[in-house]
Each structure stands twice: as structure tokens, then as C-alpha cells.
């Protein structure tokens, strides 16, 4: 056995595991979701409007290794407004990324097992600007599912100075529906 090659391989594997990203499971019982975050999360709840209806939006997120990781969720009173609510939510997020972000956004369908198959369930990648003018890459997903008698909307996002698709892939893979 070539110990030099084995040692080099081990070092490469360890380099792929960033100590700045200490992934942990975070249960969100009120959302019927468990998420994986790379840092200890902060939590907040506030009233917002989605597609003309007030909702209580719960948010969980943290900052690690130069990126922000966040998951938000809300119950929607009128299931017929699912598409409009997801479209409104996505538009609001893109508007916060500056002029032209909506036009530059690249969408792909996002339909993990257990979510409702609506066309507004997407994964979006976009380059924009923070409020201070600095560059930010956003990679986000929006989806909806039925949880008992409720319809719940979800949004998960990674914000970083440059796109980090491998980190976003790991973050989105850690969204486990209960």
C-alpha cells in the first residue's frame, strides 16, 4: 500500500470538510421540517403579507464561513393562493437583491419528495447586491406542502459573496420533511 497516496487522499477529504461549517440537525416541529444548518441558529417570527394575506412568518438562520443560511416558513389560510404566494415571496426576495436581479435570476424546478407539484416551486440562483452595495450571490428554494389541514409555504436560502453551489446543495439536501 502506498502510504503517501493514502495520506494525501485523507488530507484532501479533510480539506473538503470545512471546520467553519459545523453541520447540525435542527428540528422545526411547527413547520413539520428538520433542517441541517452549519451553525447555531437564531430564530424570529413576524407578520408579513403574502399575496394580499397576512401570515406569521417564522425564520431560522445563521452565519458561517462568510455565508448566511436561512429557512422561513408560514401557514397559508387559502390553499387556492399557493402559486400567487410563492410568486410574491420570490419576487420580494429578488427585489431586495437590487435592480435587475429578477431579470438575471435562473430558475429550475424544485420538487423533492413530499412537496406539492406547483410550477412556482423553484430553485433560483442569482447575483445581486446587498443594501450596502456589496455583491451577493443568492441560491434559494421555494416550495409548498400539505401538513394535515394546513398548507405550508417554505423558503430556504444561502447568501454568500460568490456562488457556492456545493454548499447550497448540501444545505438544501438537509431539508427533511416530517
C-alpha positions as CSV (number, residue, x, y, z in Angstrom):
1,X,0.0,0.0,0.0
2,X,1.3,3.5,-0.9
3,X,1.0,5.4,2.4
4,X,1.9,8.7,0.7
5,X,-1.0,8.4,-1.6
6,X,-3.4,7.3,1.2
7,X,-2.2,10.3,3.4
8,X,-2.7,12.7,0.5
9,X,-6.2,11.3,-0.1
10,X,-7.0,11.7,3.6
11,X,-5.8,15.3,3.6
12,X,-8.0,16.1,0.5
13,X,-11.0,14.6,2.2
14,X,-10.4,16.6,5.4
15,X,-10.0,19.8,3.3
16,X,-13.5,19.2,1.9
17,X,-14.9,19.3,5.4
18,X,-14.7,22.9,6.4
19,X,-14.4,23.4,10.2
20,X,-16.3,26.7,9.7
21,X,-19.3,24.6,8.6
22,X,-20.3,22.5,11.6
23,X,-23.5,20.9,10.2
24,X,-26.2,20.0,12.8
25,X,-29.8,18.9,12.6
26,X,-32.3,21.5,13.8
27,X,-35.9,20.3,14.2
28,X,-38.7,22.8,13.4
29,X,-41.8,21.0,14.8
30,X,-44.2,23.8,14.0
31,X,-43.1,23.5,10.3
32,X,-43.0,19.7,10.2
33,X,-39.4,20.0,9.0
34,X,-35.9,19.2,10.2
35,X,-33.2,21.3,8.6
36,X,-29.4,21.0,8.6
37,X,-27.5,24.2,9.4
38,X,-23.8,24.7,9.7
39,X,-24.0,26.9,12.8
40,X,-26.2,27.6,15.8
41,X,-29.4,29.2,14.6
42,X,-31.2,32.4,15.6
43,X,-35.0,32.4,15.4
44,X,-37.6,35.1,14.7
45,X,-41.2,35.4,13.8
46,X,-43.0,38.4,12.3
47,X,-46.2,39.3,10.4
48,X,-45.8,39.8,6.7
49,X,-48.1,39.9,3.7
50,X,-48.0,37.2,1.0
51,X,-50.3,37.6,-2.0
52,X,-52.5,40.0,-0.1
53,X,-53.0,37.9,3.0
54,X,-51.3,38.4,6.4
55,X,-49.2,35.4,7.6
56,X,-47.0,34.7,10.5
57,X,-43.6,34.1,9.0
58,X,-41.1,32.1,11.1
59,X,-37.4,32.3,10.3
60,X,-34.4,30.3,11.4
61,X,-30.9,31.1,10.3
62,X,-27.3,31.7,11.0
63,X,-24.0,32.9,9.5
64,X,-20.9,30.7,9.0
65,X,-17.9,30.8,6.8
66,X,-18.9,34.1,5.1
67,X,-22.4,32.9,4.2
68,X,-25.9,33.3,5.6
69,X,-28.1,30.3,5.8
70,X,-31.9,30.7,6.4
71,X,-35.2,28.9,6.3
72,X,-38.5,30.6,6.6
73,X,-42.0,29.0,6.7
74,X,-45.6,30.1,7.0
75,X,-49.1,28.6,7.0
76,X,-51.4,29.8,4.3
77,X,-55.1,30.2,5.1
78,X,-56.3,30.0,1.5
79,X,-54.8,27.0,-0.4
80,X,-56.0,28.5,-3.7
81,X,-53.4,31.2,-3.2
82,X,-50.4,28.9,-3.1
83,X,-49.0,29.9,-6.5
84,X,-49.6,33.6,-6.0
85,X,-48.0,33.5,-2.5
86,X,-44.8,31.7,-3.7
87,X,-44.5,34.1,-6.7
88,X,-44.9,37.1,-4.4
89,X,-42.4,35.7,-1.9
90,X,-39.8,35.0,-4.6
91,X,-40.3,38.5,-6.1
92,X,-39.9,40.2,-2.7
93,X,-36.6,38.3,-2.1
94,X,-35.3,39.2,-5.6
95,X,-36.3,42.9,-5.2
96,X,-34.1,43.0,-2.1
97,X,-31.2,42.0,-4.2
98,X,-31.3,45.1,-6.3
99,X,-32.5,46.3,-9.6
100,X,-32.1,43.8,-12.4
101,X,-31.8,40.8,-10.0
102,X,-35.2,39.4,-11.1
103,X,-34.2,39.6,-14.8
104,X,-30.9,37.8,-14.1
105,X,-32.3,35.0,-11.9
106,X,-32.0,31.5,-13.2
107,X,-34.8,29.1,-12.1
108,X,-35.0,25.3,-12.2
109,X,-37.9,23.2,-10.9
110,X,-37.6,22.2,-7.3
111,X,-39.8,19.2,-6.3
112,X,-38.3,17.0,-3.6
113,X,-40.5,14.1,-2.5
114,X,-43.5,15.1,-0.3
115,X,-44.0,18.6,-1.7
116,X,-47.0,19.7,-3.8
117,X,-46.2,19.9,-7.5
118,X,-46.8,23.5,-8.3
119,X,-44.9,25.4,-11.1
120,X,-43.9,28.1,-8.6
121,X,-41.8,25.6,-6.6
122,X,-38.3,26.5,-7.9
123,X,-34.6,26.7,-7.1
124,X,-33.3,30.1,-8.0
125,X,-29.7,31.3,-8.5
126,X,-29.0,35.0,-8.8
127,X,-26.2,37.5,-8.4
128,X,-27.3,40.8,-6.7
129,X,-26.3,43.5,-4.3
130,X,-26.7,43.9,-0.6
131,X,-28.2,47.1,0.8
132,X,-24.6,48.4,1.3
133,X,-23.8,47.8,-2.4
134,X,-21.6,44.8,-1.9
135,X,-22.0,41.8,-4.2
136,X,-24.1,38.8,-3.0
137,X,-24.9,35.5,-4.7
138,X,-28.2,34.0,-3.6
139,X,-29.3,30.4,-4.0
140,X,-32.8,29.8,-2.8
141,X,-35.7,27.3,-3.0
142,X,-39.4,27.9,-2.6
143,X,-41.9,25.0,-2.1
144,X,-45.2,24.1,-0.5
145,X,-46.7,21.1,1.1
146,X,-49.9,20.0,2.9
147,X,-49.4,19.3,6.6
148,X,-52.6,17.9,8.0
149,X,-55.3,20.5,7.3
150,X,-52.7,23.3,6.6
151,X,-50.9,24.3,3.5
152,X,-47.4,25.4,4.5
153,X,-45.0,27.6,2.4
154,X,-41.2,27.2,2.7
155,X,-38.2,29.2,1.6
156,X,-34.5,28.2,2.2
157,X,-31.6,30.4,1.0
158,X,-27.9,30.7,1.1
159,X,-26.4,34.2,0.7
160,X,-22.6,34.5,0.0
161,X,-20.3,36.9,-1.7
162,X,-19.7,34.4,-4.5
163,X,-21.9,31.4,-5.6
164,X,-21.2,28.3,-3.6
165,X,-23.3,25.6,-5.3
166,X,-21.8,22.7,-3.4
167,X,-22.6,24.3,0.0
168,X,-26.1,25.2,-1.2
169,X,-26.6,21.6,-2.5
170,X,-25.7,20.3,1.0
171,X,-27.9,22.8,2.7
172,X,-31.0,22.0,0.5
173,X,-30.3,18.3,0.8
174,X,-30.7,18.7,4.6
175,X,-34.3,19.9,4.3
176,X,-36.1,16.8,5.7
177,X,-39.9,16.9,5.7
178,X,-41.6,15.1,8.6
